[in-house]
């Protein structure tokens, strides 16, 4: 049955090799638009880092960015909805982390970002604001916090960060590395809660929707919909939930499934 809405993660899912948009997936996205199916891009990336979606500007999908903290159409400069983090919760979280991990922080603002001097800045288009965490929290609404260490891998840092965050913030990660980085949002904010907002605003039933993902930050989104799919190269923890496993992102597996669904 043709879905009412399709939501897909970007990195490791909709994007192909080298983080470039896969041609087959782009074609499938256009087929969705012609069939009247709403497309949602749900990513941990901020809105300022979506150049790979330029070929879909005329399709104008809904973009859930920063792990659910920002929601708005791709072609619109300003997001329509934001879920900022209480600065006091960030300070409490930072104080609760073990000092021996030597954690540094970065923050996402609605359209900009900032980092502490020790926080690495790879693969980003410009340096952003460089300041202390306290100064960054004073600079504007923070919609996502990133915590990084070179002294523990991602899974180890995530375990510690989850305990430090408690009920105060949502903690997840969207890639694994020997140098750990975790991402934190306001309490209850995730790709899943943001997608639920979108689905409700469109008057749709989650059971009639499809989602694709590959990492723990996709989990709530996948649990929400009637047809959840994960990639063959997903994080090992994602295979424990009974989701349908499809091919690899670099093979355009998302597009192949979409063409079957709308064909």
Residue pairs with C-beta under 8 A, 6 or more apart in sequence:
1 208
2 35
2 37
2 261
2 262
3 37
3 208
3 209
3 210
3 226
3 227
3 261
3 262
4 37
4 38
4 202
4 204
4 205
4 208
4 209
5 37
5 38
5 39
5 40
5 198
5 199
5 202
5 204
5 208
5 209
5 210
6 32
6 37
6 38
6 39
6 40
6 209
6 210
6 211
6 212
6 258
6 261
7 39
7 40
7 41
7 42
7 64
7 191
7 195
7 209
7 210
7 211
7 212
7 221
7 225
8 14
8 39
8 40
8 41
8 42
8 211
8 212
8 213
8 254
9 42
9 43
9 191
9 212
9 213
9 214
9 215
9 218
9 221
10 41
10 43
10 45
10 52
10 53
11 19
11 43
11 44
11 45
11 174
11 175
12 214
12 215
12 231
12 233
12 234
12 249
13 212
13 213
13 214
13 218
13 231
13 249
13 254
14 21
14 22
14 25
14 41
14 212
14 249
14 254
15 21
15 22
15 25
15 52
15 249
16 22
16 23
16 25
16 249
16 250
16 252
17 249
17 250
19 52
20 52
21 52
21 53
21 55
21 56
22 249
22 250
22 252
22 254
22 255
23 252
24 252
24 255
24 256
25 252
25 254
25 255
25 258
26 55
26 56
26 255
27 255
28 254
28 255
28 256
28 258
28 259
28 262
29 39
29 56
29 59
29 61
29 255
29 258
30 59
31 258
31 259
31 262
32 39
32 258
32 262
33 39
33 59
35 262
37 262
38 61
38 62
38 202
38 204
39 56
39 59
39 61
39 62
40 61
40 62
40 63
40 64
40 195
40 198
41 50
41 53
41 61
41 62
41 63
41 64
41 74
42 64
42 68
42 191
42 194
42 195
42 211
42 213
42 218
42 221
43 50
43 63
43 64
43 65
43 67
44 66
44 67
44 174
44 183
44 217
45 65
45 66
46 65
46 66
46 70
46 108
46 111
46 113
46 144
47 63
47 65
47 66
47 70
47 72
47 79
47 110
47 111
48 111
48 112
48 113
48 125
49 124
49 125
50 63
50 65
50 74
53 61
53 63
53 74
56 74
57 74
57 75
59 74
60 73
60 74
60 75
61 73
61 74
62 71
62 72
62 73
62 74
62 198
63 70
63 71
63 72
63 73
63 74
63 79
64 70
64 71
64 191
64 194
64 195
64 198
65 71
65 79
66 108
66 143
66 144
66 185
67 144
67 170
67 172
67 174
67 183
67 185
67 189
67 190
67 191
67 217
68 83
68 185
68 189
68 190
68 191
68 192
68 193
68 194
68 195
69 82
69 83
69 84
69 85
69 108
69 143
69 144
69 185
69 186
69 189
69 194
70 79
70 81
70 82
70 83
70 110
70 143
71 79
71 80
71 81
71 82
71 194
71 197
71 198
72 78
72 79
72 80
72 81
73 80
77 111
78 110
78 111
79 110
81 197
82 110
82 141
82 143
83 143
83 185
83 186
83 189
83 194
84 141
84 142
84 143
84 186
85 142
85 143
85 144
85 145
85 169
85 184
85 185
85 186
86 186
87 137
87 138
87 142
89 168
89 169
89 186
89 187
90 107
90 133
90 137
90 142
90 145
90 169
90 184
91 133
91 134
91 137
92 168
93 145
93 161
93 164
93 165
93 168
93 169
93 184
94 103
94 105
94 133
94 147
96 163
96 164
96 165
97 103
97 147
97 160
97 161
97 164
98 160
100 151
101 149
101 151
101 152
101 157
101 160
102 149
102 150
102 151
103 147
103 148
103 149
103 157
104 115
104 116
104 118
104 119
104 147
104 148
104 149
105 115
105 116
105 119
105 133
105 136
105 145
105 146
105 147
105 148
106 113
106 114
106 115
106 116
106 119
106 128
106 145
106 146
106 148
107 113
107 114
107 115
107 133
107 136
107 137
107 142
107 144
107 145
107 146
108 142
108 143
108 144
108 145
108 146
109 139
109 140
109 141
109 142
109 143
110 140
110 141
110 143
112 128
112 129
112 140
113 124
113 128
113 129
114 128
114 129
114 130
114 131
114 136
114 139
115 121
115 128
115 129
115 130
115 136
116 130
116 131
116 132
116 133
116 136
117 130
119 146
119 148
120 148
121 127
121 128
129 136
129 139
131 139
136 142
143 185
143 186
144 183
144 184
144 185
145 169
145 183
145 184
145 185
146 181
146 182
146 183
146 184
147 157
147 161
147 181
147 182
147 184
148 179
148 180
148 181
149 157
149 179
149 180
150 179
152 160
152 180
153 176
153 177
153 178
153 179
153 180
154 173
154 175
154 176
154 177
154 180
154 181
154 182
155 176
155 180
156 180
157 180
157 181
157 182
158 171
158 172
158 173
158 180
158 182
161 171
161 182
161 184
162 171
165 171
165 184
167 187
168 187
169 184
169 185
169 186
169 187
170 184
170 185
170 186
170 187
170 188
170 189
170 190
171 182
171 183
171 184
172 182
172 183
172 184
172 185
172 190
172 216
172 217
173 180
173 181
173 182
173 183
173 215
173 216
173 217
174 183
174 215
174 216
174 217
175 181
175 215
176 235
183 217
190 217
190 220
190 221
191 213
191 217
191 218
191 220
191 221
192 219
192 220
192 221
192 222
192 223
192 224
193 220
195 209
195 211
195 221
195 224
195 225
196 206
196 224
199 205
199 206
199 209
199 224
205 226
206 224
206 225
206 226
207 225
207 226
208 226
209 224
209 225
209 226
209 227
210 225
210 226
210 227
210 228
210 229
210 261
211 218
211 221
211 222
211 224
211 225
211 227
211 228
211 229
212 228
212 229
212 230
212 231
212 246
212 254
212 257
213 219
213 221
213 222
213 228
213 229
213 230
213 231
213 234
213 238
214 230
214 231
214 233
214 234
214 235
214 238
214 249
215 234
215 235
215 238
216 235
216 237
216 238
218 230
218 238
219 238
219 241
222 228
222 229
222 230
222 241
222 243
223 241
227 244
227 261
228 243
228 244
229 243
229 244
229 245
229 246
229 254
229 257
230 238
230 239
230 243
230 244
230 245
230 246
231 245
231 246
231 247
231 248
231 249
231 253
232 245
232 246
232 247
232 248
232 253
233 248
233 249
234 245
239 245
246 253
246 254
246 256
246 257
247 253
247 256
